[in-house]
Amino acid sequence: MNYLRLKKNTDFQKLFNRGKRVFSPAVTMLYIPSDRTRMGVAVSKKHGKATKRNRIKRLLRAAFDCACKDVKGSFAVVIMPKVAESYSYSAFLKSLEICIKKMGARAAD
């Protein structure tokens, strides 16, 4: 694991209020520059019952762990999945890679 987890409500609120957004087919990512790479997941009740939401969180954390090796610099990130019929690790990984590319392009601005 190359990142820390966001757990506090104040950290999430800071990202929701001041963070920049990037979009991909399966996820929306909010980010701000930070001193260390930190990640949190926000899954609403629209996605299903608790077991399904927990599975989505596990898939997103595993995909981010693999994809965060490509991140240049340190960011605090919140990942929000989009509602779909089925969720897969490969779809999340591809979407996170797309978001990281967009994030890198925006971070240079």
C-alpha positions in Angstrom: 0.0 0.0 0.0 1.6 3.2 -1.2 -1.0 5.6 0.2 -2.8 6.6 3.4 -6.5 6.5 3.9 -8.8 9.5 4.3 -11.0 8.9 7.3 -12.1 12.2 8.9 -15.2 14.0 7.8 -13.2 17.3 7.7 -10.8 15.9 5.2 -13.7 14.7 2.9 -15.5 18.1 3.3 -12.3 19.9 2.3 -12.0 17.9 -0.9 -15.7 18.2 -1.7 -15.5 22.0 -1.2 -12.1 22.9 -2.7 -11.1 19.9 -4.8 -10.8 19.7 -8.6 -12.9 17.1 -10.4 -11.9 14.7 -13.2 -14.3 12.3 -14.8 -14.0 8.9 -16.4 -16.5 6.3 -17.5 -16.7 4.5 -14.2 -15.6 7.0 -11.5 -15.4 10.6 -10.6 -12.2 11.7 -8.8 -11.8 14.8 -6.6 -8.2 15.9 -5.7 -6.1 18.5 -4.2 -2.3 18.7 -3.8 -1.1 17.3 -0.4 2.0 16.5 1.5 1.4 12.7 1.2 -0.8 10.6 -1.1 -4.1 9.9 0.7 -7.3 8.3 -0.7 -10.9 8.0 0.4 -13.9 6.4 -1.2 -17.4 7.8 -1.1 -20.1 5.3 -2.2 -23.7 6.4 -1.8 -26.8 4.3 -1.0 -27.8 4.5 -4.6 -25.3 1.7 -5.3 -27.2 -0.9 -3.3 -27.1 -2.4 0.1 -24.1 -2.5 2.5 -22.6 -5.7 1.1 -22.5 -4.3 -2.5 -21.2 -0.9 -1.3 -18.4 -2.7 0.7 -17.4 -4.7 -2.4 -17.2 -1.6 -4.5 -15.0 0.0 -1.9 -12.7 -3.0 -1.8 -12.4 -3.0 -5.6 -11.7 0.7 -5.8 -9.0 0.5 -3.1 -7.3 -2.4 -4.9 -7.4 -0.6 -8.2 -6.1 2.6 -6.7 -3.3 0.7 -5.1 -2.2 -0.5 -8.5 -2.8 2.8 -10.3 -1.3 5.1 -7.8 2.2 4.1 -8.8 1.7 6.3 -11.9 0.9 9.4 -9.8 3.6 12.1 -10.0 3.5 14.1 -6.8 1.3 13.8 -3.8 -2.5 14.3 -3.8 -5.4 13.8 -1.4 -8.1 12.0 -3.5 -11.7 11.0 -3.1 -13.1 8.5 -5.5 -16.8 8.2 -6.2 -18.0 5.4 -8.5 -20.8 5.9 -11.0 -23.9 3.8 -10.7 -23.8 0.7 -13.0 -25.3 -2.8 -13.2 -22.0 -4.5 -12.5 -18.7 -3.4 -11.1 -15.3 -4.9 -12.0 -11.7 -4.4 -11.0 -10.6 -4.0 -14.6 -13.2 -1.3 -15.3 -12.2 0.6 -12.2 -8.5 0.3 -13.0 -8.9 1.7 -16.5 -11.1 4.5 -15.2 -8.6 5.4 -12.5 -5.7 5.4 -15.1 -7.8 7.8 -17.2 -8.4 10.1 -14.2 -4.7 10.1 -13.2 -3.7 11.1 -16.8 -6.2 14.0 -16.7 -5.1 14.9 -13.2 -1.4 15.0 -14.3 -2.4 17.3 -17.2 -4.3 19.6 -14.9 -1.7 19.6 -12.2 0.8 21.1 -14.7 -1.5 24.2 -15.2 
